[in-house]
Amino acid sequence: VSYDVPSRLEGWHVRHRGAASLEVSDFFLREENLAQPDEGEVLVRTRWLSLDPYLSFAMIGSGDSGASWPVQGRIIGEAVQSRAKNVPVGSTVLGTGQWREWNVLRGADVDVLPGDPHWPSTVHFGVLGASGLTAWVGMTLAAVQPGETILISAATGPVGSVCGQIARERGARVLGIAGGEEKCRLAVSRYGYDDCLDHRLPGLSDRLVAAAQTGIDVLFENVGAPSLDPALSAIVEGGRVILCGLAAHYRTGDPIALTNFRLILRKHLTMRGFAWTEHRDMHPAGRAWLTERLAEGTLAYDETVSTGLPQAAEAYVAMLFGKGLGKHLLQLP
Ligand SMILES: NC(=O)c1ccc[n+]([C@@H]2O[C@H](COP(=O)([O-])OP(=O)(O)OC[C@H]3O[C@@H](n4cnc5c(N)ncnc54)[C@H](OP(=O)(O)O)[C@@H]3O)[C@@H](O)[C@H]2O)c1
């Protein structure tokens, strides 16, 4: 394919003030220059943007000083020109780039993806990438035992859906929390859950206590207060909380309040936060497990795909609100 590489192009920026909630109107397209690749760099035509909750960390408060943040997230694209020894022209690469059609990236900072005919390259964002490995690392730290009950919030998200399948294989009783009847149905039919509770219905705390039966041994928390707080009522004495993410709190910088905070002390709970990148020793086993299940066709995952750069802001905010299913992606045709 021959390309007309532009010298100027539009890229997404965010200007958000700390106290407000992140909205589509905080995003805007700005025209900027595209540099030529230097020694060691590659010119990449973006094909996919990964719409990840963690990008909100940089978005929230980005406009407090009056400036804006040029949105940078994980991208997959084609190396169109290369001055980096490790990146052949024409290869598919994964790296961190701006939300725009073209990026110049350092060769040392990108992964050249294997051209596997069995699955699309986007699995390297999700089930074979950060989401799958986060689930693997978090579940390894959770050390869930056969017969234990585990509760996983955002049960059908890219991380939660893999957690459910790992927990099932390890012989646990797997409970989930998700938004809406359809996601709860899929949690049970596709992702290995024994039961899934809809957080949009009232009385979550009482429903959790009832569903937990003898109590929750492990809580795998992806969301924050809306699930952690009621789950503290249903967790056993000496229970473990693996704090993976706080997705409910990524639209503002507000403090997070827990009415059941005292139960952490009264029930002698352990709460452990983690970053998947800090546990590289666990990655080979995780990658092997995920690849094997994917190759066998026994690992379920879903993607929600939006199309075209102008849709990026709307698609991102929709993801934060829990619209769509699984890994959220934007395709640039
Ligand atoms: N620790 C690490 O190393 C690491 C690495 C990657 C990701 N993470 C974190 O892991 C979590 C899951 O990541 P993911 O990529 O799989 O994202 P995700 O599940 O798609 O996260 C968004 C989901 O959070 C739920 N949610 C958002 N606001 C909520 C609210 N107010 N109440 C209840 N649920 C709410 C929604 O699920 P429903 O539609 O079901 O309500 C929404 O779909 C995120 O918090 C992410 O930041 C951590």
PDBQT file of the ligand as one rigid body, heavy atoms in Angstrom, charges set to zero:
ROOT
HETATM    1  N1  LIG A 401      -4.163  -3.089  38.508  1.00  0.00    +0.000 N 
HETATM    2  C1  LIG A 401      -3.810  -3.180  37.230  1.00  0.00    +0.000 C 
HETATM    3  O1  LIG A 401      -2.664  -3.455  36.902  1.00  0.00    +0.000 OA
HETATM    4  C2  LIG A 401      -4.853  -2.939  36.174  1.00  0.00    +0.000 A 
HETATM    5  C3  LIG A 401      -4.572  -3.164  34.812  1.00  0.00    +0.000 A 
HETATM    6  C4  LIG A 401      -5.605  -3.009  33.875  1.00  0.00    +0.000 A 
HETATM    7  C5  LIG A 401      -6.869  -2.599  34.318  1.00  0.00    +0.000 A 
HETATM    8  N2  LIG A 401      -7.057  -2.340  35.642  1.00  0.00    +0.000 N 
HETATM    9  C6  LIG A 401      -8.363  -1.922  36.149  1.00  0.00    +0.000 C 
HETATM   10  O2  LIG A 401      -9.212  -3.047  36.124  1.00  0.00    +0.000 OA
HETATM   11  C7  LIG A 401     -10.559  -2.592  36.025  1.00  0.00    +0.000 C 
HETATM   12  C8  LIG A 401     -11.226  -3.354  34.896  1.00  0.00    +0.000 C 
HETATM   13  O3  LIG A 401     -10.596  -2.972  33.682  1.00  0.00    +0.000 OA
HETATM   14  P1  LIG A 401     -11.286  -3.270  32.305  1.00  0.00    +0.000 P 
HETATM   15  O4  LIG A 401     -10.368  -2.804  31.238  1.00  0.00    +0.000 OA
HETATM   16  O5  LIG A 401     -11.758  -4.677  32.322  1.00  0.00    +0.000 OA
HETATM   17  O6  LIG A 401     -12.480  -2.241  32.324  1.00  0.00    +0.000 OA
HETATM   18  P2  LIG A 401     -14.042  -2.399  32.363  1.00  0.00    +0.000 P 
HETATM   19  O7  LIG A 401     -14.469  -3.603  33.127  1.00  0.00    +0.000 OA
HETATM   20  O8  LIG A 401     -14.565  -2.248  30.998  1.00  0.00    +0.000 OA
HETATM   21  O9  LIG A 401     -14.358  -1.105  33.242  1.00  0.00    +0.000 OA
HETATM   22  C9  LIG A 401     -15.456  -0.336  33.079  1.00  0.00    +0.000 C 
HETATM   23  C10 LIG A 401     -16.635  -1.017  33.779  1.00  0.00    +0.000 C 
HETATM   24  O10 LIG A 401     -16.715  -0.614  35.126  1.00  0.00    +0.000 OA
HETATM   25  C11 LIG A 401     -18.058  -0.711  35.537  1.00  0.00    +0.000 C 
HETATM   26  N3  LIG A 401     -18.468   0.557  36.187  1.00  0.00    +0.000 N 
HETATM   27  C12 LIG A 401     -18.111   1.804  35.843  1.00  0.00    +0.000 A 
HETATM   28  N4  LIG A 401     -18.736   2.699  36.641  1.00  0.00    +0.000 NA
HETATM   29  C13 LIG A 401     -19.464   1.971  37.516  1.00  0.00    +0.000 A 
HETATM   30  C14 LIG A 401     -20.317   2.314  38.595  1.00  0.00    +0.000 A 
HETATM   31  N5  LIG A 401     -20.538   3.595  38.947  1.00  0.00    +0.000 N 
HETATM   32  N6  LIG A 401     -20.896   1.318  39.278  1.00  0.00    +0.000 NA
HETATM   33  C15 LIG A 401     -20.686   0.024  38.955  1.00  0.00    +0.000 A 
HETATM   34  N7  LIG A 401     -19.901  -0.366  37.910  1.00  0.00    +0.000 NA
HETATM   35  C16 LIG A 401     -19.299   0.603  37.225  1.00  0.00    +0.000 A 
HETATM   36  C17 LIG A 401     -18.918  -0.898  34.283  1.00  0.00    +0.000 C 
HETATM   37  O11 LIG A 401     -19.285  -2.261  34.235  1.00  0.00    +0.000 OA
HETATM   38  P3  LIG A 401     -20.854  -2.664  34.207  1.00  0.00    +0.000 P 
HETATM   39  O12 LIG A 401     -21.375  -2.249  32.870  1.00  0.00    +0.000 OA
HETATM   40  O13 LIG A 401     -20.856  -4.106  34.430  1.00  0.00    +0.000 OA
HETATM   41  O14 LIG A 401     -21.497  -1.867  35.298  1.00  0.00    +0.000 OA
HETATM   42  C18 LIG A 401     -17.933  -0.595  33.160  1.00  0.00    +0.000 C 
HETATM   43  O15 LIG A 401     -18.215  -1.361  32.003  1.00  0.00    +0.000 OA
HETATM   44  C19 LIG A 401     -10.508  -1.093  35.789  1.00  0.00    +0.000 C 
HETATM   45  O16 LIG A 401     -10.764  -0.441  37.005  1.00  0.00    +0.000 OA
HETATM   46  C20 LIG A 401      -9.081  -0.868  35.338  1.00  0.00    +0.000 C 
HETATM   47  O17 LIG A 401      -8.614   0.418  35.644  1.00  0.00    +0.000 OA
HETATM   48  C21 LIG A 401      -6.100  -2.515  36.558  1.00  0.00    +0.000 A 
ENDROOT
TORSDOF 0
